[in-house]
Structures are given as structure tokens and as C-alpha cells.
Amino acid sequence: MIRLFVALSLPEDVRERLAGLAGGVPGARWVEAHTLHLTLRFIGETGEERLADLDDALRAVNTPPFALTLDGMGQFGSGRKLHSLWAGVERSAALGLLQAKIESAVVRAGFAPEGRKFTPHVTLARLKDAHPVRVMRYLAGNGLFRSRSFPVDGFSLYESHQGRHGADYAVISSYPL
């Protein structure tokens, strides 16, 4: 079994800038710069025998390249049940179209449809027992974050490996736009 997801990689300077915002929230486990990405579709555990059909379906995804900008910050969860900090994405019809085509390709390859609404973001930290006031202070201090605009000219299928210090990712295949 392999654990899969489809994502956009981020330019190194954008990843480094995001990683520079790590800190100041006790109970946060910060994502390492080299693993920061924007997930377009989480697939999950699957048998390797399904990989060829998935690869074929993703190769058929066709949209024009576009530019993307990260904009703002937020959290998932509420009250004492906060579970992650994230950088947001400026509204982008092109990103929505790409994600919809990827979702359709994944379903065509035989996977169940995603039940959650797509909320584009880059996870910065996972939270465990983080005090809500500290999280709100962090967001107030960093909420105006905005990256430079960067080109999106492809996406990748990743395999996730869980390790002692979090997940590490390996690109299985890349797909140009």
C-alpha cells in the first residue's frame, strides 16, 4: 500500500519565506520548508496496482498555465480544538479549474469522490494543545502575509512516507500544463 496525493510544489523562495514564519506557538509542529506544498487532491492509501490507471487519468488533465499568489493566514478547528495553521491562496479561477479537472481524473481512475469542499491552502503547522490565544496572536501578527506571484505550469503525484518526525514526500510523477 502506498499513500498518495496530488499537489503543486512551491518555489524555493516562497517555501523559505513561509518557513521563516515558524515559531511563537507552543504546541505547534511546524512543517519543514522542503515539504511545503499545496494539496489539490488527497487520495490516501491505495494498492500499487492502481497507480497506472491514476497516472493515465492525470496525464489527460489539460489546463493552461497560470500564476498564483499565497495570501493571508488562518487556522482549521476552533476553540480548544485547533488543529492546523495555514497560508491561504488568493482567489484563482484557474486553480479551481485545475483542481476540478484533477478531481474528475481521480474519480475516472476509480477512486471515490472527495467529500470535502476544496479549500486551497498550504499547511504550515499541526497543532496539539496549542492555546487559542497564542494562535490568535500568531495570526494577528502574520495575517497580512502575501507571497510574490509565481507561475504554475504543472502539478505532481506524491507518495507520502510517515516518519518519526512527520511526513516526507516523494514525487512519483509530474504533469505539465
C-alpha positions in Angstrom: 0.0 0.0 0.0 1.1 3.5 -0.8 -0.3 6.8 0.5 -0.9 9.3 -2.4 -1.8 12.9 -3.0 -1.8 15.4 -5.9 -0.2 18.8 -5.2 1.5 21.9 -6.5 5.1 22.4 -5.5 6.1 25.9 -4.4 9.1 27.9 -5.5 12.0 27.6 -3.1 11.9 31.3 -2.1 8.2 31.1 -1.2 8.8 27.9 0.8 11.7 29.6 2.7 9.6 32.7 3.4 6.9 30.6 4.8 9.3 28.5 6.9 10.7 31.8 8.3 7.3 32.4 9.9 7.6 29.2 12.0 7.6 29.8 15.8 5.8 31.5 18.6 3.1 28.9 19.1 3.8 26.4 21.8 2.2 23.1 20.8 2.8 23.7 17.0 4.7 21.1 14.9 6.0 23.2 12.0 6.2 21.7 8.5 9.7 21.7 7.2 10.4 24.1 4.3 11.3 21.3 1.8 7.9 19.6 2.3 5.6 22.7 2.0 3.1 22.2 -0.9 -0.5 23.0 -1.9 -2.6 19.8 -2.0 -5.1 19.6 -4.9 -6.4 16.1 -4.0 -5.7 13.8 -1.2 -6.1 10.2 -2.4 -4.8 8.2 0.6 -3.8 4.5 1.0 -4.1 2.5 -2.2 -2.5 -0.5 -3.8 0.3 0.0 -6.3 -1.7 -1.9 -8.9 -4.0 1.2 -9.2 -1.1 3.6 -9.9 -1.0 3.1 -13.7 -4.7 4.0 -14.1 -4.3 7.0 -11.9 -1.2 8.1 -13.8 -3.1 7.8 -17.2 -6.0 9.8 -15.9 -3.8 12.6 -14.5 -1.8 12.8 -17.8 -5.1 13.7 -19.5 -5.6 16.8 -17.4 -5.2 19.8 -19.6 -5.4 23.4 -18.5 -3.3 26.5 -19.4 -0.5 27.5 -17.1 -1.4 30.4 -14.7 0.0 32.5 -11.9 -0.8 32.0 -8.2 -0.2 34.1 -5.1 -0.4 33.0 -1.4 -2.4 35.5 0.6 -3.3 35.6 4.3 -3.2 33.0 7.1 -5.8 31.1 9.1 -6.5 28.0 11.1 -8.6 24.9 10.9 -10.5 24.0 14.0 -12.0 26.2 16.7 -11.7 26.9 20.4 -9.6 24.4 22.2 -9.7 22.0 19.1 -7.5 24.0 16.8 -5.6 21.5 14.6 -3.6 23.4 12.0 -2.2 26.8 10.8 -2.1 27.5 7.1 -1.3 30.1 4.5 -4.2 31.0 2.2 -4.3 31.4 -1.6 -5.6 34.4 -3.4 -8.8 33.6 -5.2 -8.0 32.0 -8.6 -10.5 30.6 -11.1 -7.6 28.9 -12.9 -6.7 27.0 -9.7 -10.3 26.0 -9.2 -10.5 24.7 -12.8 -7.3 22.7 -12.4 -8.5 21.2 -9.1 -11.8 20.2 -10.6 -10.2 18.5 -13.6 -7.8 16.6 -11.2 -10.8 15.6 -9.1 -12.6 14.3 -12.2 -9.5 12.4 -13.3 -9.1 10.7 -9.9 -12.7 9.6 -9.9 -12.3 8.4 -13.5 -9.4 6.3 -12.3 -11.8 4.5 -9.9 -11.3 6.4 -6.7 -14.2 7.7 -4.6 -15.1 11.4 -5.0 -13.7 13.8 -2.4 -16.4 14.6 0.1 -15.0 17.8 1.3 -15.1 21.2 -0.4 -11.7 22.3 -1.8 -10.1 24.9 0.4 -6.8 25.9 -1.2 -4.1 26.4 1.5 -0.5 25.5 2.4 -0.3 23.8 5.9 2.3 25.5 8.0 1.9 23.7 11.3 -0.1 21.0 13.0 -1.4 21.9 16.5 -1.6 19.8 19.6 -2.8 21.5 22.7 -2.0 25.0 21.3 -3.6 27.7 23.4 -6.2 29.6 21.2 -4.9 33.0 22.4 -1.4 32.2 21.2 -2.7 31.0 17.9 -4.8 34.2 17.5 -1.7 36.4 18.4 0.3 34.5 15.7 -2.4 35.0 13.1 -2.8 38.7 14.1 1.0 39.2 13.7 1.3 37.3 10.4 -2.2 37.5 8.8 -1.1 40.0 6.2 1.4 37.6 4.7 1.4 37.7 0.9 3.8 35.9 -1.4 5.0 37.0 -4.8 3.0 35.8 -7.7 4.6 32.6 -9.1 3.9 30.5 -12.2 2.0 27.2 -12.0 3.0 25.2 -15.1 2.4 21.7 -13.8 1.4 19.5 -10.8 2.7 16.3 -9.3 1.6 13.0 -7.9 3.3 12.4 -4.5 3.8 9.5 -2.2 3.8 10.2 1.5 6.1 8.3 3.9 5.3 8.7 7.6 8.4 9.0 9.8 9.2 9.7 13.4 9.4 13.5 12.8 6.4 13.8 10.5 5.8 13.0 6.8 8.3 13.1 4.0 7.2 13.2 0.3 8.5 11.8 -2.9 7.3 12.8 -6.4 6.1 9.8 -8.3 5.2 11.6 -11.5 4.9 15.2 -12.7 2.3 16.5 -15.2 2.9 19.7 -17.3 0.1 22.1 -18.0 
